[in-house]
């Protein structure tokens, strides 16, 4: 089980938070289990696991440690892009010792054509796992002789790229209240020359690897994997809240006796609602995966909506239980406080914000 592999020392998470990055032994676990390449093509050296199995594993890891889960999800997601690269390049990247792909989806840089190469310049925020990354993925606006290339609708053309870490300068910018050890720093690239082969299109029609994983829609993959992390963290919060609430009820402090039944009911409701949300996510994802396996088109809208509903369910239950947990939940060195901070930091991902 993932929780047995990543739990380690009871102080490991605190040490990682203080350090601001995953500890060496935590990194060794990620590499040893092959979690960072579990979405990369088998032909390139990855595990190419079925997406439903990946989502279940990511929930389990996030329940054990939010930063670990976040790094695994974001970096494994970047490893998925290997399925859209030329096979020889993909094999070279995935075969890199200690390989870890980090990156950002915002098109906050430029790619200038220069013969058969591109010159990459720009700055990108929030690259989870940045200190351990061997390669970075990014989106950049295409330019020719300084002029932005535009599509038929007049919008800038954007292309994805993968760049070796030697071209990247990290900026120590991650100052969040939670997910501290995810080290989701900004990075910049100052005029790095990369071959055109390092550019790719994130689209099933341009996949270079066979298999259903690379026919699965990218945005749907992003929603379900992020939702799995929130579910893992929320489930862990509820588990940690239960003994705190029970202790306060037992000692007659904080919770009026008249409220005891309602507090117990609230805990039970949280468990039930998270279980129902998990079941809905898995059912929808399993159905979509079966569609993709048989070369049918999955229902992307259903995947997005079930993911967002699950995130909202997690938010509602975590926030409803927190006031009953007492000052123990406000202690920065308490496990439940770390989970609360990790959870609320993760909910701020751009894809998960309420409308």
N, C-alpha and C positions, 0 to 999 in steps of 0.2 A: 504494500500500500504506500501511496505517496507520502502520507503523513508520517509514516515510520522512517522514511528516508530523509525527510527535510526537517524533522523536529529538532534533532541534535540537542545541544546544550540548552537548558532553560534560559540561559542568558544570551544565547546566540542572537536573537532578534534585537535585544537591547544594544549589544555590541555593534551590530550592523547599522542600527539607527544612528548611534553615536559616530560611527565611521562615515556614514553617508553613502555606503555601497555594500553590496553583498560580500560576505566574508569569503576568503579563499576556499574554505571547506564547503560553503554553500555553492560556490561556483563549480567546484569539483563534482558535486552531486548533479547539478544541471547538465554538465558535460557527460558525466559517467552514465546517466540515464538516457542520454540522447534527446532530452526534451527540447533543446533549442533547434534541433533539426527534424523534429517529428512531422513537420508539414512539408519538408523538402522532398524532392523526387527520390524514389528508391534507386533509380538509375544513376543519380548523382551522389549517392552515399547517404541519403536521408532515410527516415523510417516510413514516410508517406502513409501515416496512420489514417484510418477513416475519420472524418470530421466528428461524428457523434462520439467516438472514443476520446478524441482530443478534448472536446468540450467537457466531458465528465471528469477527465483527469485535471483540467485546469481549475474546475470548481474545487476539487479536492486539495490541490496545492494552495489555492488562494485561502481556503479555510484554515490551513496550517500557518501560512505567513502571507500577508497581503503583498509585500514587496516581491517576494519570490514568485507568487502567482502572476503579478503584473509583468515582471521581466520575462518570465516564460512565455506568457501570452503575446506580448508585443514583439519579442525577438523571434519566437517561433513563427509568428505571423509574417515577419520580414523574411524569414527563411523560406516561406511558401513562394515568394517571388522567384526563387530559383527555377520553378516550373515554367517560367516565362523567358528564361535566358537561353542563349545558345548552349546546347548540352555540354560541350567541352568547358565553357566558362563556368557553368553551374557546378560541374564536377570539381573544378579547381577551387572554387569558393567553398563548397561544402566539405571538401577534403582538407581545408586549412586546419592545422592543429589549433584546438581551442576555438573553433569558429563560432562567432556570434554576430548576427546581423541586427543592427539597431537602426532607427531612422525616424523620419517625420513625413507626414502626408501633405503638409502645407506647401504650396508652390511659392516659396519665398526666396527663390534664387533664379539664376539664369543659366542656360546652356547655349553657348555661342558655337555655331558650326565653324570648324577650321579644317578644311580638307575632309579627311575621313574620320576626324576626331571631333570631340566636343570640349570646350573650355567651360568648366563649372565654377560659378562664383555665387556666393550667397550665404545666408545664415538661417538656420532652422532651429525651432524650439522643441523641447520635450522628447528627446531620444532616450527612452528607457533602456537601462543597461549600457549606457554610453561608455563608461570606463572599461568595460570588458569586451567591447565590440572590436571585431577584426575588419568589419565592413559596415558601411552606412548606406541606407537607401534613402532616396529623396525624390521629390517632384520639382521640376524646374521649368520655367517658361523658355521656349525656344526663341532664339534670335539669329538672324543672318545679317552680318555687317552692322550690328548694333540695332537693327530694326526688329521689333517683335513680330514673330510669325503668327498670323491669324487664320482662323478657320472660315468657312463660308458664312457663318453668322457674325463674323468680326471679333470673336472671342480669342484671346491668346491661346496658342497651342501649348499644351503641357505634356511633358514626357517624364517617365520615371527612369531613374538611374541607380546603379549600384557602384559605390566608390570605395576603394581600399582605405582602411583607417589611416594609412600613412599620409594621405592627402587632407586629413581632417584635423582641425584644431578645436578642442573642447573648451567650452566656457562654463565655469562653475556657477550655474544659474538656478539650480533646483533648491528652493527654499520653502517647500510646502509643509503643512502641518502633519501630513501623513505620507505613506509610501516613500519614506525618506531614503531607505536603502535601495529603492529602484534607480536612484541616481539619474533621473530623467533630465539631464542637462541639455543645454543648447550646444550647437556646434556650427562652425563656419568652414567654408572652403574658399580659398583665395586663388582662383585661376588654375585649378587642377585640370590637366589634360587627360581625358579618358577616351578609349576607342569607342566608336559608335556601337559596338557590340554590347557595351555596358548599359545602353539604353534599352528600355523594354516597354511594352504595352500591357497593362493589367486587364486582360480581356480573354475570355475562353477561346475566342477565335484566334488568338495569338499565342496560345499555350504551346510550349515546345516539349512538354512532358505529357505522356498519355495518362489516362486514369481519371476517375470522377472528381478527384480532389481539385484538379485544375480546370474543371468545367463548372465548379461551384462559384456562384457570384461573389465577388470580393466584398461588397458592402454587407451582404447577408452574413458572410463569414465573420466580418468585423463585429457586427451586432451580437451574434450568438456567443462569440468568445469573450467579449467584454461583459455581457450579461452573466456569463458563468462565473466570472471573477466576483462580481457584486453579490451573486447568490452565495458563493463560498464564504465571503466575508460576513454577510448578514447572518448566515447560519451559525457561524462561529460566535458572533455577537450574542445571539439569542442563547446559545449554550452557556456562555460566560455570564449572562445576565441572570439566568435562573437561580443559581446558588446565592447571588447577591440579594435578589429580591426575597428569596426564602429566608435568608439570615435576618433581614430587616423585619420581616413579618414575625419571625420567631422571638426576636427581642423586643417587639412592640415599638420599634422606633421608626419614625418617618411615615409609615403607611398606616392611616387610621384603620381600626378593626373593620369598620363598615366597608372599607375598600378592598379588604382581603380577597373576597370572592372575585371581584372584578379584575384584580391584578392577576390572579391565577388564570382567569379566563383569557386575559390579554396575552399571557405567555402561550397558552394553548392555541389561541387564534394565530399567533405569530408562526408557531410551528406548522400549523395546518395551511396557512396561506403560502408559506415558503414551499412546502411540499407540493401544493397544488400548482404553484408557479413553475417549479422544477419539472413536474410531470407534463405541463403544457409545453414547456420549452423542448423537452426531449421528444415528445410526440410530434411536434411540428418539425423539428430538425430531422428526426428519423424518416419522416415522410418525404421531406425535401431531398434528403440524401438518397433515398430509394428512387426518387424521380431522376436525379442526376445519374445514378448508376445505370439506369435504363435509357439514358440519353433523352429524357424528357426535360421540360423547363420547370424548375421549382418555383414555388410561390414566394417570391422575394418579399412582397408586402406583408405576408403572414409572418415570416421570419423576423422582420423588423418590428412589427407590432407586438408579437409575443415577447420579444426581448425587452422592448421598452416598458411593456406592462409589468414584466418581472422586476425590472429595475425600480419602477415606482412602488411595487409591492415591498421590495426590500427597504426602500427609503422609509415608507410609512411605518413599517414594523420596528425598524431600528430606532426611529425618532420617537415612537410611542412608548418604547420600553426604557429608553435612557433615563427619563426623570425618576424612575423607581429604583435606580441602581445605587444611589447614594454617592457620597464623596469618593468612594473607592474607584468609581468609574471616571472621576475627574483627575485621578493621579496619573501623571505622565508616564510613570514607570510601571503602571498596571497593564496587564495583558488586554483587558477589555478596553482600556483607553486607547491603546495602540490600534486595536481593531476598529474602534470608532473613528479614529483619525484616518486610518487607511481607507476605510469605507467611504467617508465623506470626501476625501481627496479623489478617489476613483470616480465618484459620481459626477465630478466636474469635467470629465472627458467630453469633448465637443459633441460627440455623437449621442451622449446620454442626457444632455441638458433638456429640461422641459421646454415645450413650445412657448 
